[in-house]
């Protein structure tokens, strides 16, 4: 049936119809994937034409897409065009053009079988057109068809010769030569054959293979990560078993030593009681017994010491296994184990080092990093330094580097945020009241806004995940030596990203303390804001009003984040205390940690601490005045990990929007991308 042969009415016809139906359904599944690739290829073509400035070509491209004769090679659409439009409406010219188009696009001179199949299918469809016209009583359309296409048909095949007489035969459906073409079964077979052959003849252009190859690479990377995860689990299991074996050996050795010592003591006592007098000290047997009892106690104490020593050794081995150490001899000298930034740290309080799949370091900055952020897709990264430089770059070698750029703002960068729906716009907030919108495709600032002179410091920027708006948290200048004391009063402004004009100012009351951090919920209807007086404020964005608020910390709040299911909110105080607050029972603490040992009060002169939650809401990454940052496991867990060390304090952090990859920016001028298992 897929060869395009005209199918006679035979007993095996119905099974062949079932086979054709199965083939067509399998093809439809394949067709969905192919259409996704085609849409992606069309986007690539548009992007290229815009990049090159071929606007006239772009207009022609869009026009031809709107009148796409092949309907994007969706088989059902093509068949609908043939059998429901061109044939019933007697549009013979368009029908012939469409069939010729298929032959030109999807056949080559070397594929004789395919050309023959296409020719047979074309002949069958044209004969169906003639039969339909006869059935409809439009013999004039048949005569018109042969008048336009007759010569061409005769040149292709002499089988068309009898068909020139069909408009002049009174009842052609009764003629043996034409009777099969008037049967409904023949039309059904033709329809299925056309569907099957159309699926077969489509040639995939090289441009469409880009998406396929990209998906293949993506799946391979996913498989590699799953295998690495499995390998890590097996390694952890092996280390656990080795630790158990070590514990059993140590316990067994201590028990054997204790038993030998006790046996020796008993034998000694038995010898003394036989003589009645101690041979060495000449003491009475009662005193000897007392002495022996004392010796037994001392031996018992030594046995206990031996067992304790064995347990300590095993404990160190287990700790070493958690830290991926290959030898227990290195455990006491673990990096940061005894001292970190000159402060004594208990080993028991330390988290194990996180297991890393890969790590890349970006060294493009020349001053401490103030902020770094993943884009909405995670393919691009924006990092900013205190010297007023923003750099856009990518960590994946397979991603295009055409968007890489360096932006010089002339003032310290205090906030960064990407547009949520694409990777095209980056918002930059500065210490002199500037808000710049950078278009990464055009590589230029498309809008340069300014806050009022009373509020020059743009502490945070957040784009709505739904609406084309963003909110800026600006602060007036205060009096003090550190960053928190330098923040005065707050101003929250809502901006329109289409007109680039201020829409409204959210109410905060009279002389409100500075807002340090902002966060939208998933639909952009609720905005959370944290302040230097320890308050968390919640705003209804549709009404533009504050709906609730509560005192969350005794100190200033540096960062605020919605939880993964948005029934809770995380807050980080400048004193290092972290709380997860319930939004269903306001004021209830669901989870808390004290990370103050990673905080140094002197550091507030340099940076504002922040947190980042991973895509699944299971890990909370926190900035640190140490060379390492803690990664807390949330949702009721009390354990965590430590990042690999920088050479200076970690000043900014962020998580990839979908993958277990995080960013750390440091005062050592570097930004690191780390993928963990």
DAUR-V573491 format. One record per residue. RES is the residue in one letter. BURIAL is I if it has 16 or more other C-alpha atoms within 10 Angstrom, else O. Layout:
res = <RES;RES>
burial = <BURIAL;BURIAL>
This chain:
res = <X;X;X;X;X;X;X;X;X;X;X;X;X;X;X;X;X;X;X;X;X;X;X;X;X;X;X;X;X;X;X;X;X;X;X;X;X;X;X;X;X;X;X;X;X;X;X;X;X;X;X;X;X;X;X;X;X;X;X;X;X;X;X;X;X;X;X;X;X;X;X;X;X;X;X;X;X;X;X;X;X;X;X;X;X;X;X;X;X;X;X;X;X;X;X;X;X;X;X;X;X;X;X;X;X;X;X;X;X;X;X;X;X;X;X;X;X;X;X;X;X;X;X;X;X;X;X;X;X;X;X;X;X;X;X;X;X;X;X;X;X;X;X;X;X;X;X;X;X;X;X;X;X;X;X;X;X;X;X;X;X;X;X;X;X;X;X;X;X;X;X;X;X;X;X;X;X;X;X;X;X;X;X;X;X;X;X;X;X;X;X;X;X;X;X;X;X;X;X;X;X;X;X;X;X;X;X;X;X;X;X;X;X;X;X;X;X;X;X;X;X;X;X;X;X;X;X;X;X;X;X;X;X;X;X;X;X;X;X;X;X;X;X;X;X;X;X;X;X;X;X;X;X;X;X;X;X;X;X;X;X;X;X;X;X;X;X;X;X;X;X;X;X;X;X;X;X;X;X;X;X;X;X;X;X;X;X;X;X;X;X;X;X;X;X;X;X;X;X;X;X;X;X;X;X;X;X;X;X;X;X;X;X;X;X;X;X;X;X;X;X;X;X;X;X;X;X;X;X;X;X;X;X;X;X;X;X;X;X;X;X;X;X;X;X;X;X;X;X;X;X;X;X;X;X;X;X;X;X;X;X;X;X;X;X;X;X;X;X;X;X;X;X;X;X;X;X;X;X;X;X;X;X;X;X;X;X;X;X;X;X;X;X;X;X;X;X;X;X;X;X;X;X;X;X;X;X;X;X;X;X;X;X;X;X;X;X;X;X;X;X;X;X;X;X;X;X;X;X;X;X;X;X;X;X;X;X;X;X;X;X;X;X;X;X;X;X;X;X;X;X;X;X;X;X;X;X;X;X;X;X;X;X;X;X;X;X;X;X;X;X;X;X;X;X;X;X;X;X;X;X;X;X;X;X;X;X;X;X;X;X;X;X;X;X;X;X;X;X;X;X;X;X;X;X;X;X;X;X;X;X;X;X;X;X;X;X;X;X;X;X;X;X;X;X;X;X;X;X;X;X;X;X;X;X;X;X;X;X;X;X;X;X;X;X;X;X;X;X;X;X;X;X;X;X;X;X;X;X;X;X;X;X;X;X;X;X;X;X;X;X;X;X;X;X;X;X;X;X;X;X;X;X;X;X;X;X;X;X;X;X;X;X;X;X;X;X;X;X;X;X;X;X;X;X;X;X;X;X;X;X;X;X;X;X;X;X;X;X;X;X;X;X;X;X;X;X;X;X;X;X;X;X;X;X;X;X;X;X;X;X;X;X;X;X;X;X;X;X;X;X;X;X;X;X;X;X;X;X;X;X;X;X;X;X;X;X;X;X;X;X;X;X;X;X;X;X>
burial = <I;I;I;I;O;I;I;O;O;O;O;O;O;O;O;O;I;O;O;I;I;O;I;I;O;O;I;I;O;O;I;O;O;I;O;O;I;I;O;I;I;I;O;O;O;I;O;O;I;O;O;O;O;O;O;O;O;I;O;O;I;O;O;O;O;O;O;O;O;O;O;O;I;I;I;O;O;I;I;O;I;I;I;O;O;I;I;O;O;I;O;I;O;O;I;O;O;I;I;O;O;I;I;O;O;I;I;O;O;O;O;O;O;I;I;O;I;I;I;I;I;I;I;I;I;I;I;I;I;I;I;I;I;I;O;O;O;O;I;O;I;I;I;O;I;O;O;O;O;I;O;O;O;O;O;O;O;O;O;O;O;O;I;O;O;I;I;O;O;O;O;I;I;O;O;O;O;I;O;I;I;I;O;O;I;I;I;O;I;I;O;I;I;I;I;I;I;I;I;O;I;O;O;O;O;O;O;I;O;I;I;O;O;O;O;O;O;O;O;O;O;O;O;O;I;O;O;O;I;O;O;O;O;O;O;O;O;O;I;I;O;O;I;O;O;I;I;O;O;I;I;O;O;I;O;O;O;I;O;O;O;I;O;O;I;O;O;O;I;O;O;I;O;O;O;O;I;I;O;O;O;O;O;O;I;O;O;I;I;O;O;I;O;O;O;I;O;O;I;O;O;O;I;O;O;I;I;O;O;I;I;O;I;I;O;I;I;I;I;I;I;I;I;I;I;O;O;O;O;O;I;O;O;O;O;I;I;O;O;I;O;O;O;O;O;O;O;O;O;I;I;I;I;I;I;O;O;O;O;O;O;O;O;O;I;O;I;I;I;I;I;I;I;I;I;I;O;I;I;I;I;I;I;I;I;I;I;I;I;I;I;I;I;I;I;O;O;O;O;O;O;O;I;I;O;I;I;O;I;O;I;I;I;I;I;I;I;I;I;I;I;O;I;I;I;I;I;I;I;I;I;I;I;I;I;I;I;I;I;I;O;O;I;O;O;O;O;O;O;O;I;O;O;O;I;I;I;I;I;I;I;I;I;I;I;O;O;I;I;I;I;I;I;I;I;I;I;O;O;O;O;I;O;I;I;I;I;I;I;I;I;I;I;I;I;O;I;O;O;I;O;I;O;O;O;I;O;I;O;O;O;I;I;I;I;I;I;I;I;I;I;O;O;I;I;I;I;I;I;I;I;I;I;I;I;I;I;I;I;I;I;O;O;I;O;I;O;O;I;O;O;I;I;O;I;I;I;I;I;I;I;I;I;I;O;O;O;I;I;I;I;I;I;I;I;I;I;I;I;I;I;I;O;O;O;O;O;O;I;I;I;I;O;O;I;I;O;I;I;I;O;O;I;I;O;O;I;I;I;I;I;I;I;I;O;O;O;I;I;I;I;I;I;I;I;I;I;I;I;I;I;I;I;I;O;O;O;O;O;I;I;I;I;I;O;I;O;I;I;I;I;I;I;I;I;I;I;O;O;O;I;I;I;I;I;I;I;I;I;I;I;I;I;I;I;I;I>
